[in-house]
Amino acid sequence: MLNSRTAALHQLHRALLTSPEPVPDTTLTLNIQDQPFGTSLTYSRPTSASRSPTTRHFLIPHFSFWSWPLPSVVSIPYAASRIATLEATLAFRSKTPKAVWRGTIWFNSITNPRLRPDLIKVVKASKRREEWADIEAMDGDKKNSLNIWDFCRYKYVVHTEGVTYSGRFQFLQMCNSVVLTPPISWMQHTTHLVRPVLSRDLLGRDGERISAGVKQAWPERYKAEEANIVFVRSDWSDLEEVVEWLEEHPSVAEGIARRQREVFVGGGYFSQAAEMCYWRGLMRGWAEVARVEEKEFEGMHGVPFEEFVLTGGR
């Protein structure tokens, strides 16, 4: 928790320090929990609130834009460099033709507590799993773990949300690979840029019902030639079929993968420049709408940022 709090403050400090124009003074609340609450800056919000006029979640870039101190991750800038090197030398058609995933099966949302266990169940039930899947729960000593950039060696990358959002999502979006996931339930600050094709549309199951929640969260329908991600069934029951279909339609698969990387990497959305620009815009917007109860802060004294980070916030 301390890491994410400190990282967020460093991100904000860097954005303000390098701003070509002054950013208004303001008072803000910063929530670094997975679950958003109140009126605060937060990492994610539920998609169900995306069109509500009373929504007051202000999304901030993930702390990994500064650092995520795990050897298999490091940070978004570091991973972006490793992925760029990999993608420059590995064509999509030469990637491993399997769906890949690693993770802990117990790390689930209360709204979908079976998400990860069901993924493992579906894969284990497949008689052909060795042909299409490299999907495993992390063992206790993590010997079967993968560096985040090595997921990009696969044509198909499976994404699972956690308690709310998943911090790995934006890393996977840097791959020239097809991300396969149930409909996203939690929005990060760039998730609005995804263009999903539903598996029912990909596989020609026009009579299959789309849930009201998915319709509300993702009202736009995209064709395969427009999409940059694939939404599979929430219980993963068509995951194998989707991988098989994409293997049989390689140009479609390659197009979905290419559009993802073109948007998020080619568009610069995960660059440090874009991240800092976003922070500045967010602070300006926040300063315009925030109403501060000044009496709540009477008698309180601020701490210089440099002192705060050196003392660990004590």
PEZI-V912942 format. One record per pair of residues at least 6 apart in sequence whose C-alpha atoms are under 8 Angstrom apart, sorted by the first residue. I is the first residue (numbers start at 1). GAP is how many residues later the second one is. D is the distance in whole Angstrom. If there is no record, write none. Layout:
((I/GAP/D) (I/GAP/D))
This chain:
((1/31/7) (1/32/8) (2/310/8) (3/65/8) (4/28/7) (4/59/6) (5/27/6) (5/58/8) (6/303/7) (6/306/8) (7/56/5) (7/57/8) (7/59/6) (7/60/7) (8/54/8) (8/55/6) (8/58/8) (10/56/7) (11/52/8) (11/54/8) (11/55/6) (11/265/7) (12/264/8) (12/267/7) (14/262/7) (15/261/5) (15/262/7) (15/264/6) (15/265/6) (16/6/8) (16/7/7) (16/264/7) (19/261/7) (23/257/7) (23/260/7) (23/261/6) (24/259/7) (24/260/6) (24/263/7) (25/262/7) (26/257/8) (26/260/8) (26/261/6) (26/264/8) (27/260/8) (27/263/8) (27/265/7) (28/12/7) (28/13/8) (28/258/8) (28/262/8) (29/10/8) (29/11/5) (29/12/6) (30/10/6) (30/11/5) (30/12/6) (31/6/8) (31/9/6) (31/10/6) (31/11/5) (31/12/8) (32/10/6) (32/11/7) (33/9/8) (33/10/8) (34/9/7) (34/10/7) (34/129/7) (34/130/6) (34/131/7) (35/9/8) (35/10/8) (35/128/8) (35/129/6) (36/6/6) (36/7/8) (36/8/7) (36/9/6) (36/21/7) (37/20/8) (38/18/8) (38/19/8) (39/17/5) (39/18/6) (39/19/8) (40/16/7) (40/17/6) (40/18/6) (41/16/6) (41/17/5) (41/18/6) (41/19/6) (42/15/7) (42/16/6) (42/17/5) (42/18/6) (43/16/5) (43/17/5) (43/18/7) (43/19/6) (43/145/6) (43/146/8) (44/13/8) (44/15/6) (44/16/8) (44/120/8) (44/121/6) (44/142/6) (44/143/5) (44/144/5) (44/145/7) (45/12/6) (45/14/7) (45/141/5) (45/142/5) (45/143/7) (46/139/6) (46/140/4) (46/141/6) (47/137/8) (47/138/5) (47/139/5) (47/140/6) (47/170/5) (48/137/8) (48/165/7) (48/168/7) (48/169/6) (49/6/6) (50/167/7) (58/224/8) (59/129/7) (59/130/5) (60/128/8) (60/129/6) (60/219/7) (61/127/8) (61/128/6) (61/214/7) (61/218/8) (62/105/7) (64/10/8) (64/11/5) (64/12/6) (64/103/8) (65/10/6) (65/11/5) (65/12/7) (65/207/7) (65/210/8) (66/9/6) (66/10/7) (67/7/6) (67/8/5) (67/9/7) (68/6/5) (68/7/5) (69/6/7) (71/76/8) (72/74/7) (72/75/4) (72/76/6) (73/6/7) (73/74/6) (73/75/6) (73/76/8) (76/95/7) (76/194/8) (77/194/7) (77/195/7) (79/69/7) (79/70/6) (79/92/7) (80/69/8) (80/91/8) (80/94/7) (82/67/6) (83/66/5) (83/67/8) (83/69/7) (83/91/7) (83/92/7) (86/66/8) (86/67/8) (87/65/8) (87/88/8) (87/89/7) (90/63/8) (92/63/7) (92/84/7) (92/85/7) (92/162/7) (93/62/8) (93/157/8) (93/161/8) (95/58/5) (95/59/5) (95/60/6) (96/57/6) (96/58/5) (96/59/6) (97/35/7) (97/57/6) (97/58/5) (97/59/7) (97/150/8) (98/33/7) (98/34/4) (98/35/5) (98/36/6) (98/56/6) (98/57/6) (98/58/6) (98/145/8) (99/33/6) (99/34/5) (99/35/6) (99/36/7) (99/55/7) (99/56/7) (99/57/4) (99/58/5) (99/59/6) (99/144/7) (100/33/6) (100/34/5) (100/35/5) (100/51/7) (100/54/7) (100/56/6) (100/57/5) (100/58/6) (101/33/7) (101/34/5) (101/35/6) (101/36/8) (101/50/8) (101/56/7) (101/57/5) (101/58/7) (102/33/6) (102/34/5) (102/35/6) (102/36/6) (102/42/8) (102/43/7) (102/44/7) (103/33/7) (103/34/5) (103/35/5) (104/12/8) (104/33/6) (104/34/6) (105/11/5) (105/12/5) (105/32/6) (106/10/7) (106/11/7) (107/9/8) (107/55/6) (107/56/6) (108/6/7) (108/7/7) (108/8/7) (108/53/7) (108/54/5) (108/55/5) (108/56/8) (109/52/8) (109/53/6) (109/54/4) (109/55/6) (110/53/7) (115/45/7) (115/119/7) (115/120/7) (116/44/7) (118/117/6) (118/118/7) (119/116/7) (119/117/6) (120/15/7) (120/16/7) (120/17/7) (122/114/7) (122/115/7) (123/6/6) (123/10/7) (123/12/7) (132/108/7) (132/111/7) (132/112/8) (136/8/8) (138/6/6) (138/7/7) (148/20/8) (148/23/7) (148/24/8) (149/22/8) (151/6/7) (151/21/7) (151/24/8) (152/20/7) (152/23/5) (152/24/7) (152/25/6) (154/23/7) (155/21/8) (155/22/5) (155/23/6) (156/21/6) (156/22/5) (156/23/6) (156/24/7) (156/87/8) (157/15/7) (157/20/7) (157/21/6) (157/22/5) (157/23/6) (158/21/6) (158/22/5) (158/23/6) (159/10/7) (159/13/8) (159/20/7) (159/21/6) (159/22/5) (160/6/7) (160/21/6) (160/22/8) (161/23/8) (161/24/8) (161/25/8) (164/21/8) (164/22/6) (165/20/8) (165/21/5) (165/22/7) (165/23/7) (172/7/7) (173/6/7) (173/87/6) (173/88/7) (173/91/7) (174/86/7) (174/87/5) (174/90/6) (174/91/6) (175/82/7) (175/85/8) (175/86/6) (176/81/5) (176/82/5) (176/84/7) (176/85/5) (177/77/8) (177/79/8) (177/80/4) (177/81/7) (177/83/8) (178/50/7) (178/51/6) (178/52/7) (178/75/7) (178/76/8) (178/78/6) (178/79/5) (178/82/8) (179/50/5) (179/51/6) (179/78/8) (180/49/7) (180/50/5) (180/51/6) (180/52/7) (180/59/8) (181/49/7) (181/50/5) (181/51/6) (182/49/5) (182/50/5) (182/51/6) (182/52/5) (182/53/8) (182/54/7) (183/31/7) (183/48/5) (183/49/7) (183/50/8) (183/51/7) (184/47/8) (185/32/8) (190/79/8) (193/70/8) (194/33/8) (194/34/6) (194/35/7) (194/66/8) (195/27/7) (195/31/7) (195/32/5) (195/33/5) (195/34/6) (196/25/7) (196/26/6) (196/31/5) (196/32/6) (196/33/5) (196/34/5) (196/35/6) (197/24/7) (197/25/5) (197/26/6) (197/27/6) (197/30/6) (197/31/8) (197/32/6) (197/33/5) (197/34/6) (198/32/6) (198/33/5) (198/34/6) (199/31/7) (199/32/6) (199/33/5) (199/34/7) (199/39/8) (199/43/7) (200/6/6) (200/8/7) (200/32/8) (201/22/8) (202/21/8) (202/22/7) (202/40/8) (203/39/7) (203/42/7) (224/28/7) (224/32/7) (225/27/7) (225/30/7) (225/31/7) (226/30/8) (227/29/6) (227/32/7) (228/27/8) (228/28/5) (228/29/6) (228/30/8) (228/31/5) (228/32/5) (229/27/6) (229/28/8) (229/31/7) (232/6/7) (232/7/6) (232/10/8) (233/6/8) (246/6/7) (246/7/5) (247/6/7) (263/6/8) (264/6/6) (265/6/8) (268/6/7) (269/6/7) (308/6/7))
